[in-house]
Amino acid sequence: MSFADFISLGPLITLSAAVVVAMLLVAAWRNHRMVYGFSLLAFMMALTAIIPAIKYIPHAIPPLLVIDEFSLFNTGLILVAGFIILLLSFNYFEEREERKEEYYLLLLLATIGALVLVVSRHFMSLFLGLEILSISLYGLIAYLRTRERSDEAGIKYLMLAALSSAFLLFGMALVYAFTGHMDFPGIGVALRQAGYLPVSVMAGFGLMLIGVGFKLGIVPFHMWAPDIYEGAPLPVAAFIATISKGAMLVLLIRFYQDIHGNDYPMLWWIVAIIAVASMFVGNWLALTQQNIKRILAYSSIAHMGYILVAFLSGVQTGLEAIAFYLVAYFITSIGAFGVVIVMSSSLQDAETIADYKGLFWRHPWVATVFTAMLLSLAGIPLTAGFIGKFYIVMAGVNGHQWFLLFMLVINSVIGLYYYIRLVAAMFSVPAPGEQTMVTPALPMAGNITLVLLTILLVALGVYPTAMMQLIQQMMRILV
């Protein structure tokens, strides 16, 4: 490994070394606060390691990895999101009886898997990153073993993730059998030389889409999402909704660009049908839910459908819109789950709409933060979610995707109902003597984190220019 390789992989190497050190710390001395503090330090060091890596971009480590503006931006996004989830995790696990230290090991490993996906440009590195991420999530989802739905959620995810990985591998084999390549650019060159998309490759892409679609939680591979969100610890559900999906989406963008996916109409139509189905299924099923975890799960399915509209636009502004939407979605989703985390007690999670009835009159600032997050998910002006959705619409207009835009508008209106229903419950006046069954924890670290997320949410909604300029710079490598 050259010096440039070492510096370019600095964030990955830092987190990998941190996992080993944390494991030794846990083996020598079990102390929740110490392992938590060390994990925060590891994330900060990994973020710092991005700075010297900028000097060497674009830098390829053939044939597996590529470090460029695109991957470094998304590496930073994942590390910041992981850091925030860690901040929200301490009090949540401190109040629970299980051994807590291994949670941080698994979270670090899952983040490493996501980072490998972000820098991948080869089937081998794709599968390696996916398995590191998935195996870590098996343990994270079932971590609270005394919870009634925890083991069930872990087993469901294990079985479905293993099955989706098998489809992914078989699809890779079919693509390799025709093209003779496992690196993304090589596959693109082989397909262009062939001049057509053979049935075997189309079947391979279809099987690969099952594996990728499972991670993204898009229709028809979405059925695991509500049960896993409901059974997993809240910080883990936030991780799955943001980092896990975001890393796989970044990988899909790179693969689609490298093989010039827009040149193949059948591939475009398959993804378009999935996008429309994800929007409708996610929003319609969310309407019937009373559990906030399940609402956020179905909401995430719909949001993946929105992102696919920009993904299919075939224009550069579509890639920029996806990047901004991911930033807004990360902030909003982590903020929404963060509110549920700070409202939860050691006995139970505050996960039903009834737990939030009249919240504004008991804890006005928490209700205000949750309202901001929900309005951002709905795409209301002055929030980052509105700007993100605006950029997606503009990308669709530039790409002349009128049918997909029509579907997006309809589903945005549908989605508005269940977000407003939550807001209405928080601002409703409670009946005399009415009390909630949940006693909120409201930890100081969680409160400060939520305030900062809300400020960032509004700042991006009011002044998105600086973020968009950064995104335009990092997307240049994909032109």
PyMOL commands that set and color helices and strands:
alter all, ss='L'
color gray80, all
select helices_A, chain A and resi 3-8+10-28+32-48+50-56+69-94+101-118+123-141+150-179+184-194+199-216+225-231+234-258+261-263+265-286+292-311+316-343+353-356+359-362+364-378+384-398+402-427+444-462+465-478
alter helices_A, ss='H'
color red, helices_A
select strands_A, chain A and resi 59-61+65-67
alter strands_A, ss='S'
color yellow, strands_A
deselect
rebuild
show_as cartoon
